């Protein structure tokens, strides 16, 4: 479903646009109560059986987009009743970050294996022969059926049917969750087990009912801009191509200045410094102190490793992430500035919400939320004029490569070759949390000793994050072109290396 534009995308983006428009254009925040009527006009429902339910769901999404908490008992009060609590430029959201709107959930059935009407009643019955629980039986017409009380959902029958008459059904949110954190409430609706959840956001972009959303800081960010504060954006390398072929780096900078940002900085700078840190960590620690080392950049991957394999918490590199390194560098130069990280990732919001990071990163926005700001200001990249020399060209190609799966490990290996040319490095990449779990299980069995392990919570890397706008393949191709356009310098040649000790000190 990812990469195919749908009504769910339209709903999400309409909410972000209207929140941005409200923040930019009005001081009468009571107007927020009219937004659901603007997004869902008329008396006839567009996607559900009830127009009032559609507006209630939009209202819930508005609350989250304003950084507010959901009312667990439903939309019992107008949004404007509590909007003043959100109308601040210094609000950190209350966890949880990712929320299921109960009355928007379709209560999809949990994982099931079903035999459809396409069953031909063949005499070989391979489905029956491979079933380990004798859950498949014949009716009077010699057609097969499954006794769900016996079925263990192993899928062996699915794989054997010559007519493809057997289907597997699973909740899209649960299928996308690499942590098995999606459970059911007493009404059969999906709920999140937050003891397992790492806020990767894969559930929210795979739910076809727009029932899952995360909290945003668009409203608070625009408040800071309107109050005249110096707000500097640190943009993740995955930005390239997100806003179409006309949105060159130079035009992106020009557009963001129209939004009110004082400056725009490329996070690939921090990626280069993170690379050198992780290369030195690996050379210093493996195998003398630890059997293997994991990269630190993806917060969902590192949280997963520490939750499920706590014995490996010291194996994850302690290097600062590119977001934090870049933010600290900017704040050293602009101590009064407010820093917003703009990227593809929902989990970065949770990382920035940590007390240890709050003084470095004030806001986190996704590319999709930034699009809402562009739309609110009616920015058209086709007609926008910009200085072509005002592009982002400070990071290396390897730093920009952090955006794609395997790019972090590739950068670290390249840096190690410059530091210690004789050192051979074994690497493995976990593509999504399910693959990451398998990779760590192999490490637990002692089969990854000496390895550098890169984990990414989103299959495909950062370009597949929950806040992206384009299909993964297209985004990957754009990043590869962006990498090739960068200077050929090694990460170990970054002009910012002398500032590593500077940023390691707490601002």
PEJOJO-V870070 format. One record per residue. N is the residue number from 1. PSI is psi as a letter, one per 30 degrees, with the letter a starting at -180 (999 if undefined). NEAR is the number of other C-alpha atoms within 10 Angstrom. D_LAST is the distance of its C-alpha to the last C-alpha in Angstrom with 2 decimals. Layout:
n=N psi=PSI near=NEAR d_last=D_LAST
n=N psi=PSI near=NEAR d_last=D_LAST
This chain:
n=1 psi=e near=11 d_last=42.37
n=2 psi=k near=14 d_last=39.04
n=3 psi=f near=13 d_last=39.52
n=4 psi=j near=8 d_last=42.51
n=5 psi=k near=12 d_last=41.90
n=6 psi=l near=11 d_last=43.18
n=7 psi=f near=13 d_last=43.53
n=8 psi=e near=17 d_last=40.58
n=9 psi=e near=15 d_last=38.35
n=10 psi=e near=11 d_last=39.94
n=11 psi=e near=16 d_last=39.26
n=12 psi=e near=20 d_last=35.57
n=13 psi=e near=19 d_last=35.04
n=14 psi=e near=21 d_last=37.19
n=15 psi=e near=24 d_last=35.06
n=16 psi=e near=26 d_last=31.80
n=17 psi=e near=23 d_last=33.63
n=18 psi=e near=22 d_last=35.08
n=19 psi=e near=24 d_last=31.85
n=20 psi=e near=27 d_last=30.24
n=21 psi=e near=20 d_last=33.41
n=22 psi=e near=20 d_last=33.44
n=23 psi=e near=24 d_last=29.87
n=24 psi=e near=18 d_last=30.59
n=25 psi=f near=10 d_last=34.14
n=26 psi=k near=11 d_last=34.75
n=27 psi=f near=10 d_last=33.74
n=28 psi=i near=10 d_last=36.61
n=29 psi=f near=15 d_last=34.94
n=30 psi=f near=16 d_last=38.32
n=31 psi=f near=12 d_last=39.11
n=32 psi=f near=21 d_last=37.06
n=33 psi=f near=15 d_last=40.17
n=34 psi=f near=13 d_last=42.18
n=35 psi=e near=20 d_last=40.00
n=36 psi=e near=22 d_last=41.78
n=37 psi=f near=17 d_last=45.07
n=38 psi=e near=12 d_last=43.80
n=39 psi=e near=16 d_last=42.68
n=40 psi=i near=17 d_last=45.78
n=41 psi=l near=13 d_last=48.54
n=42 psi=a near=10 d_last=52.16
n=43 psi=f near=10 d_last=54.01
n=44 psi=k near=13 d_last=54.20
n=45 psi=k near=15 d_last=51.53
n=46 psi=e near=13 d_last=50.24
n=47 psi=f near=11 d_last=49.15
n=48 psi=l near=12 d_last=50.16
n=49 psi=f near=10 d_last=53.27
n=50 psi=k near=12 d_last=51.88
n=51 psi=f near=18 d_last=50.16
n=52 psi=e near=16 d_last=48.81
n=53 psi=e near=14 d_last=47.11
n=54 psi=e near=21 d_last=45.57
n=55 psi=e near=20 d_last=44.15
n=56 psi=e near=18 d_last=42.91
n=57 psi=e near=23 d_last=40.98
n=58 psi=e near=24 d_last=39.51
n=59 psi=e near=24 d_last=38.56
n=60 psi=e near=26 d_last=36.76
n=61 psi=e near=29 d_last=34.87
n=62 psi=e near=27 d_last=34.00
n=63 psi=e near=26 d_last=32.52
n=64 psi=e near=22 d_last=30.26
n=65 psi=f near=24 d_last=29.35
n=66 psi=f near=26 d_last=28.38
n=67 psi=g near=25 d_last=26.08
n=68 psi=l near=23 d_last=28.70
n=69 psi=l near=17 d_last=30.39
n=70 psi=k near=18 d_last=33.87
n=71 psi=j near=12 d_last=36.78
n=72 psi=f near=10 d_last=38.29
n=73 psi=g near=8 d_last=41.71
n=74 psi=a near=14 d_last=41.66
n=75 psi=i near=15 d_last=41.28
n=76 psi=f near=9 d_last=42.67
n=77 psi=l near=9 d_last=41.07
n=78 psi=l near=14 d_last=40.22
n=79 psi=e near=21 d_last=36.68
n=80 psi=f near=16 d_last=36.56
n=81 psi=f near=11 d_last=37.02
n=82 psi=g near=12 d_last=33.41
n=83 psi=f near=17 d_last=31.73
n=84 psi=f near=11 d_last=30.27
n=85 psi=f near=12 d_last=28.01
n=86 psi=f near=19 d_last=26.59
n=87 psi=i near=20 d_last=26.61
n=88 psi=l near=15 d_last=23.06
n=89 psi=g near=21 d_last=19.99
n=90 psi=h near=15 d_last=17.82
n=91 psi=k near=17 d_last=19.92
n=92 psi=k near=20 d_last=18.91
n=93 psi=l near=19 d_last=22.17
n=94 psi=k near=11 d_last=24.10
n=95 psi=l near=13 d_last=25.09
n=96 psi=l near=14 d_last=27.29
n=97 psi=e near=23 d_last=25.99
n=98 psi=k near=23 d_last=29.33
n=99 psi=k near=23 d_last=32.41
n=100 psi=k near=23 d_last=36.15
n=101 psi=j near=22 d_last=38.22
n=102 psi=e near=19 d_last=41.25
n=103 psi=f near=16 d_last=43.91
n=104 psi=f near=19 d_last=42.86
n=105 psi=k near=19 d_last=43.32
n=106 psi=f near=16 d_last=46.67
n=107 psi=h near=16 d_last=47.01
n=108 psi=k near=15 d_last=47.64
n=109 psi=k near=13 d_last=49.56
n=110 psi=a near=17 d_last=47.74
n=111 psi=k near=15 d_last=48.59
n=112 psi=l near=16 d_last=52.34
n=113 psi=k near=21 d_last=54.90
n=114 psi=k near=20 d_last=57.80
n=115 psi=k near=20 d_last=61.13
n=116 psi=l near=14 d_last=61.95
n=117 psi=f near=11 d_last=65.31
n=118 psi=f near=11 d_last=65.25
n=119 psi=k near=17 d_last=66.57
n=120 psi=g near=15 d_last=69.92
n=121 psi=h near=13 d_last=71.34
n=122 psi=l near=13 d_last=71.79
n=123 psi=f near=8 d_last=73.83
n=124 psi=f near=9 d_last=71.37
n=125 psi=h near=20 d_last=68.72
n=126 psi=f near=16 d_last=65.94
n=127 psi=e near=24 d_last=63.51
n=128 psi=e near=21 d_last=65.67
n=129 psi=f near=13 d_last=66.13
n=130 psi=f near=16 d_last=62.44
n=131 psi=k near=17 d_last=61.36
n=132 psi=f near=14 d_last=60.52
n=133 psi=g near=12 d_last=61.16
n=134 psi=h near=14 d_last=64.38
n=135 psi=f near=16 d_last=62.59
n=136 psi=k near=22 d_last=64.55
n=137 psi=l near=14 d_last=68.05
n=138 psi=k near=13 d_last=70.77
n=139 psi=a near=9 d_last=72.25
n=140 psi=f near=6 d_last=75.93
n=141 psi=g near=8 d_last=75.31
n=142 psi=g near=14 d_last=73.77
n=143 psi=k near=19 d_last=70.34
n=144 psi=k near=22 d_last=67.31
n=145 psi=l near=19 d_last=65.00
n=146 psi=k near=19 d_last=62.10
n=147 psi=j near=13 d_last=62.18
n=148 psi=f near=13 d_last=58.57
n=149 psi=f near=7 d_last=59.00
n=150 psi=f near=12 d_last=59.56
n=151 psi=k near=18 d_last=57.24
n=152 psi=g near=14 d_last=54.12
n=153 psi=h near=16 d_last=52.70
n=154 psi=f near=14 d_last=52.86
n=155 psi=g near=18 d_last=53.91
n=156 psi=e near=16 d_last=56.71
n=157 psi=e near=26 d_last=59.24
n=158 psi=e near=21 d_last=57.02
n=159 psi=f near=14 d_last=56.96
n=160 psi=f near=17 d_last=60.74
n=161 psi=k near=19 d_last=62.29
n=162 psi=f near=15 d_last=64.16
n=163 psi=g near=11 d_last=64.10
n=164 psi=h near=14 d_last=60.41
n=165 psi=g near=17 d_last=61.75
n=166 psi=k near=24 d_last=59.01
n=167 psi=l near=16 d_last=55.63
n=168 psi=k near=13 d_last=52.35
n=169 psi=k near=15 d_last=50.52
n=170 psi=k near=15 d_last=46.95
n=171 psi=k near=21 d_last=44.47
n=172 psi=e near=19 d_last=42.30
n=173 psi=e near=25 d_last=39.15
n=174 psi=e near=22 d_last=40.14
n=175 psi=e near=17 d_last=41.15
n=176 psi=f near=23 d_last=37.77
n=177 psi=j near=25 d_last=35.83
n=178 psi=f near=24 d_last=35.04
n=179 psi=g near=21 d_last=34.26
n=180 psi=h near=15 d_last=37.60
n=181 psi=f near=18 d_last=35.73
n=182 psi=k near=23 d_last=38.25
n=183 psi=a near=14 d_last=40.94
n=184 psi=k near=15 d_last=43.59
n=185 psi=a near=12 d_last=43.99
n=186 psi=f near=7 d_last=47.38
n=187 psi=g near=8 d_last=48.44
n=188 psi=g near=14 d_last=47.67
n=189 psi=l near=20 d_last=44.63
n=190 psi=k near=26 d_last=41.50
n=191 psi=l near=20 d_last=38.72
n=192 psi=k near=20 d_last=35.45
n=193 psi=j near=13 d_last=34.95
n=194 psi=f near=14 d_last=31.25
n=195 psi=f near=9 d_last=31.37
n=196 psi=e near=16 d_last=31.99
n=197 psi=k near=21 d_last=30.20
n=198 psi=g near=25 d_last=27.04
n=199 psi=h near=29 d_last=26.89
n=200 psi=f near=31 d_last=27.74
n=201 psi=g near=27 d_last=29.78
n=202 psi=e near=27 d_last=32.90
n=203 psi=e near=27 d_last=35.05
n=204 psi=f near=25 d_last=34.18
n=205 psi=f near=24 d_last=35.12
n=206 psi=f near=22 d_last=38.25
n=207 psi=j near=21 d_last=39.72
n=208 psi=g near=19 d_last=42.65
n=209 psi=g near=15 d_last=42.93
n=210 psi=h near=22 d_last=39.52
n=211 psi=f near=25 d_last=39.15
n=212 psi=k near=24 d_last=35.59
n=213 psi=l near=22 d_last=32.47
n=214 psi=l near=21 d_last=28.74
n=215 psi=l near=24 d_last=26.65
n=216 psi=l near=27 d_last=25.08
n=217 psi=g near=27 d_last=22.57
n=218 psi=e near=25 d_last=24.66
n=219 psi=e near=23 d_last=25.75
n=220 psi=e near=23 d_last=22.38
n=221 psi=e near=25 d_last=20.98
n=222 psi=e near=26 d_last=24.06
n=223 psi=e near=19 d_last=23.75
n=224 psi=e near=18 d_last=20.41
n=225 psi=e near=19 d_last=22.17
n=226 psi=f near=13 d_last=25.24
n=227 psi=g near=9 d_last=23.42
n=228 psi=g near=10 d_last=22.45
n=229 psi=l near=17 d_last=18.70
n=230 psi=j near=17 d_last=17.17
n=231 psi=k near=23 d_last=16.92
n=232 psi=k near=24 d_last=16.18
n=233 psi=k near=25 d_last=17.71
n=234 psi=j near=27 d_last=16.80
n=235 psi=k near=24 d_last=20.27
n=236 psi=l near=28 d_last=21.32
n=237 psi=f near=28 d_last=24.14
n=238 psi=f near=30 d_last=26.68
n=239 psi=f near=26 d_last=26.88
n=240 psi=k near=25 d_last=29.66
n=241 psi=f near=21 d_last=33.03
n=242 psi=e near=21 d_last=31.86
n=243 psi=g near=19 d_last=33.23
n=244 psi=l near=12 d_last=36.37
n=245 psi=f near=11 d_last=37.60
n=246 psi=f near=14 d_last=37.25
n=247 psi=i near=20 d_last=33.50
n=248 psi=l near=20 d_last=32.51
n=249 psi=e near=22 d_last=28.87
n=250 psi=e near=16 d_last=29.73
n=251 psi=e near=22 d_last=31.35
n=252 psi=e near=22 d_last=28.50
n=253 psi=e near=23 d_last=26.19
n=254 psi=e near=22 d_last=28.92
n=255 psi=e near=21 d_last=29.39
n=256 psi=f near=19 d_last=25.77
n=257 psi=e near=15 d_last=25.83
n=258 psi=e near=13 d_last=28.91
n=259 psi=f near=18 d_last=27.01
n=260 psi=g near=17 d_last=24.63
n=261 psi=k near=21 d_last=21.61
n=262 psi=e near=17 d_last=20.34
n=263 psi=l near=14 d_last=19.77
n=264 psi=k near=23 d_last=20.02
n=265 psi=k near=22 d_last=18.27
n=266 psi=k near=23 d_last=19.86
n=267 psi=f near=30 d_last=18.04
n=268 psi=f near=29 d_last=20.51
n=269 psi=e near=28 d_last=18.16
n=270 psi=e near=29 d_last=15.77
n=271 psi=e near=32 d_last=19.03
n=272 psi=e near=33 d_last=20.14
n=273 psi=e near=29 d_last=17.19
n=274 psi=e near=32 d_last=17.56
n=275 psi=e near=31 d_last=21.25
n=276 psi=e near=26 d_last=20.92
n=277 psi=e near=21 d_last=18.76
n=278 psi=e near=29 d_last=21.40
n=279 psi=e near=28 d_last=24.20
n=280 psi=e near=17 d_last=23.11
n=281 psi=e near=17 d_last=22.66
n=282 psi=e near=27 d_last=26.17
n=283 psi=e near=16 d_last=27.76
n=284 psi=e near=12 d_last=26.37
n=285 psi=e near=16 d_last=27.07
n=286 psi=k near=17 d_last=30.17
n=287 psi=g near=14 d_last=32.82
n=288 psi=e near=11 d_last=32.16
n=289 psi=e near=11 d_last=29.87
n=290 psi=l near=16 d_last=30.11
n=291 psi=e near=18 d_last=32.98
n=292 psi=l near=25 d_last=31.01
n=293 psi=k near=26 d_last=27.52
n=294 psi=k near=27 d_last=26.36
n=295 psi=l near=27 d_last=23.84
n=296 psi=f near=25 d_last=20.68
n=297 psi=e near=26 d_last=20.30
n=298 psi=j near=24 d_last=22.54
n=299 psi=e near=23 d_last=21.31
n=300 psi=e near=26 d_last=24.95
n=301 psi=e near=27 d_last=26.23
n=302 psi=e near=23 d_last=23.78
n=303 psi=e near=23 d_last=24.39
n=304 psi=e near=23 d_last=28.10
n=305 psi=e near=22 d_last=28.13
n=306 psi=f near=15 d_last=26.54
n=307 psi=e near=17 d_last=28.83
n=308 psi=f near=15 d_last=32.06
n=309 psi=i near=14 d_last=31.58
n=310 psi=f near=12 d_last=29.40
n=311 psi=f near=11 d_last=30.84
n=312 psi=g near=19 d_last=28.93
n=313 psi=e near=16 d_last=25.38
n=314 psi=f near=14 d_last=24.63
n=315 psi=f near=24 d_last=26.25
n=316 psi=k near=24 d_last=23.61
n=317 psi=k near=21 d_last=21.12
n=318 psi=g near=16 d_last=17.73
n=319 psi=k near=21 d_last=16.24
n=320 psi=k near=20 d_last=13.45
n=321 psi=l near=23 d_last=15.38
n=322 psi=e near=25 d_last=15.76
n=323 psi=e near=30 d_last=14.42
n=324 psi=e near=26 d_last=10.97
n=325 psi=e near=25 d_last=10.98
n=326 psi=e near=28 d_last=12.23
n=327 psi=e near=28 d_last=9.95
n=328 psi=e near=25 d_last=6.78
n=329 psi=e near=21 d_last=9.23
n=330 psi=e near=20 d_last=10.41
n=331 psi=f near=20 d_last=7.47
n=332 psi=e near=16 d_last=7.08
n=333 psi=f near=9 d_last=10.76
n=334 psi=i near=14 d_last=11.07
n=335 psi=f near=12 d_last=8.55
n=336 psi=g near=11 d_last=11.34
n=337 psi=l near=16 d_last=12.27
n=338 psi=k near=26 d_last=12.94
n=339 psi=k near=26 d_last=12.80
n=340 psi=k near=24 d_last=15.94
n=341 psi=k near=26 d_last=16.82
n=342 psi=j near=27 d_last=20.57
n=343 psi=a near=30 d_last=22.49
n=344 psi=g near=28 d_last=25.54
n=345 psi=k near=31 d_last=24.29
n=346 psi=e near=28 d_last=24.65
n=347 psi=f near=26 d_last=22.87
n=348 psi=f near=23 d_last=19.55
n=349 psi=e near=28 d_last=19.72
n=350 psi=e near=21 d_last=19.90
n=351 psi=e near=22 d_last=17.02
n=352 psi=f near=22 d_last=14.74
n=353 psi=f near=21 d_last=16.37
n=354 psi=k near=12 d_last=15.10
n=355 psi=e near=9 d_last=13.09
n=356 psi=f near=11 d_last=10.70
n=357 psi=f near=17 d_last=10.14
n=358 psi=e near=14 d_last=10.76
n=359 psi=f near=18 d_last=7.42
n=360 psi=e near=24 d_last=7.29
n=361 psi=j near=24 d_last=11.07
n=362 psi=e near=24 d_last=13.05
n=363 psi=l near=26 d_last=16.46
n=364 psi=k near=27 d_last=18.50
n=365 psi=k near=24 d_last=21.93
n=366 psi=l near=26 d_last=24.65
n=367 psi=e near=23 d_last=26.92
n=368 psi=e near=24 d_last=29.65
n=369 psi=e near=28 d_last=27.76
n=370 psi=e near=22 d_last=26.89
n=371 psi=e near=20 d_last=30.63
n=372 psi=e near=22 d_last=31.33
n=373 psi=e near=25 d_last=29.42
n=374 psi=e near=21 d_last=31.38
n=375 psi=e near=18 d_last=34.59
n=376 psi=e near=21 d_last=33.92
n=377 psi=g near=17 d_last=33.64
n=378 psi=h near=11 d_last=36.59
n=379 psi=k near=16 d_last=35.00
n=380 psi=j near=14 d_last=37.49
n=381 psi=f near=19 d_last=36.19
n=382 psi=e near=11 d_last=39.77
n=383 psi=f near=9 d_last=40.19
n=384 psi=k near=13 d_last=36.64
n=385 psi=k near=12 d_last=36.43
n=386 psi=l near=17 d_last=33.56
n=387 psi=j near=10 d_last=33.15
n=388 psi=f near=10 d_last=33.72
n=389 psi=f near=9 d_last=31.56
n=390 psi=h near=14 d_last=28.52
n=391 psi=a near=18 d_last=27.93
n=392 psi=j near=19 d_last=25.09
n=393 psi=g near=17 d_last=25.84
n=394 psi=f near=18 d_last=22.74
n=395 psi=l near=27 d_last=22.69
n=396 psi=l near=25 d_last=25.42
n=397 psi=e near=27 d_last=28.20
n=398 psi=e near=28 d_last=27.03
n=399 psi=e near=31 d_last=23.56
n=400 psi=f near=30 d_last=25.45
n=401 psi=f near=27 d_last=27.69
n=402 psi=f near=30 d_last=25.09
n=403 psi=f near=30 d_last=26.61
n=404 psi=l near=23 d_last=29.96
n=405 psi=k near=25 d_last=31.18
n=406 psi=f near=21 d_last=31.17
n=407 psi=e near=20 d_last=28.86
n=408 psi=e near=31 d_last=25.97
n=409 psi=e near=27 d_last=28.43
n=410 psi=e near=19 d_last=30.19
n=411 psi=e near=26 d_last=27.09
n=412 psi=e near=27 d_last=26.26
n=413 psi=e near=23 d_last=29.91
n=414 psi=e near=20 d_last=29.99
n=415 psi=e near=24 d_last=27.08
n=416 psi=e near=24 d_last=28.82
n=417 psi=e near=15 d_last=32.00
n=418 psi=e near=15 d_last=30.41
n=419 psi=e near=15 d_last=28.93
n=420 psi=i near=12 d_last=31.99
n=421 psi=f near=10 d_last=34.89
n=422 psi=f near=9 d_last=37.21
n=423 psi=k near=12 d_last=35.13
n=424 psi=k near=12 d_last=36.55
n=425 psi=k near=16 d_last=34.30
n=426 psi=k near=14 d_last=35.69
n=427 psi=l near=19 d_last=33.84
n=428 psi=k near=16 d_last=34.48
n=429 psi=k near=20 d_last=33.09
n=430 psi=j near=24 d_last=33.25
n=431 psi=j near=20 d_last=34.01
n=432 psi=l near=24 d_last=33.16
n=433 psi=e near=24 d_last=32.60
n=434 psi=e near=18 d_last=36.29
n=435 psi=e near=17 d_last=36.35
n=436 psi=e near=24 d_last=33.12
n=437 psi=e near=21 d_last=34.88
n=438 psi=e near=12 d_last=37.87
n=439 psi=e near=20 d_last=35.79
n=440 psi=e near=21 d_last=34.20
n=441 psi=e near=15 d_last=37.69
n=442 psi=e near=13 d_last=38.89
n=443 psi=e near=18 d_last=36.05
n=444 psi=e near=14 d_last=37.04
n=445 psi=g near=9 d_last=40.57
n=446 psi=g near=12 d_last=39.45
n=447 psi=g near=14 d_last=40.23
n=448 psi=g near=20 d_last=36.87
n=449 psi=k near=17 d_last=36.30
n=450 psi=f near=20 d_last=34.65
n=451 psi=l near=20 d_last=33.38
n=452 psi=j near=26 d_last=30.19
n=453 psi=k near=25 d_last=30.15
n=454 psi=k near=27 d_last=28.54
n=455 psi=k near=34 d_last=28.62
n=456 psi=k near=31 d_last=28.37
n=457 psi=f near=33 d_last=28.88
n=458 psi=k near=27 d_last=30.73
n=459 psi=j near=21 d_last=33.95
n=460 psi=f near=20 d_last=33.54
n=461 psi=a near=26 d_last=29.77
n=462 psi=f near=29 d_last=27.16
n=463 psi=f near=33 d_last=29.89
n=464 psi=g near=29 d_last=31.65
n=465 psi=l near=27 d_last=28.86
n=466 psi=f near=26 d_last=29.80
n=467 psi=g near=24 d_last=28.41
n=468 psi=l near=25 d_last=30.34
n=469 psi=f near=25 d_last=33.36
n=470 psi=l near=20 d_last=35.58
n=471 psi=l near=16 d_last=37.56
n=472 psi=e near=20 d_last=35.89
n=473 psi=e near=13 d_last=38.35
n=474 psi=e near=14 d_last=37.93
n=475 psi=e near=24 d_last=34.13
n=476 psi=e near=24 d_last=34.30
n=477 psi=e near=14 d_last=36.72
n=478 psi=e near=18 d_last=34.53
n=479 psi=e near=24 d_last=31.51
n=480 psi=e near=17 d_last=33.85
n=481 psi=e near=14 d_last=35.03
n=482 psi=e near=19 d_last=31.51
n=483 psi=e near=21 d_last=30.75
n=484 psi=f near=14 d_last=33.93
n=485 psi=f near=12 d_last=33.10
n=486 psi=l near=17 d_last=29.90
n=487 psi=l near=13 d_last=30.07
n=488 psi=g near=12 d_last=31.58
n=489 psi=k near=13 d_last=28.80
n=490 psi=l near=18 d_last=27.68
n=491 psi=f near=27 d_last=24.15
n=492 psi=f near=22 d_last=24.25
n=493 psi=g near=15 d_last=24.90
n=494 psi=k near=18 d_last=21.90
n=495 psi=f near=14 d_last=20.88
n=496 psi=g near=16 d_last=17.19
n=497 psi=e near=18 d_last=17.66
n=498 psi=f near=10 d_last=16.64
n=499 psi=g near=12 d_last=12.99
n=500 psi=e near=16 d_last=12.91
n=501 psi=e near=8 d_last=11.76
n=502 psi=e near=14 d_last=9.05
n=503 psi=f near=19 d_last=7.61
n=504 psi=f near=14 d_last=8.65
n=505 psi=k near=8 d_last=6.26
n=506 psi=k near=11 d_last=3.77
n=507 psi=999 near=13 d_last=0.00
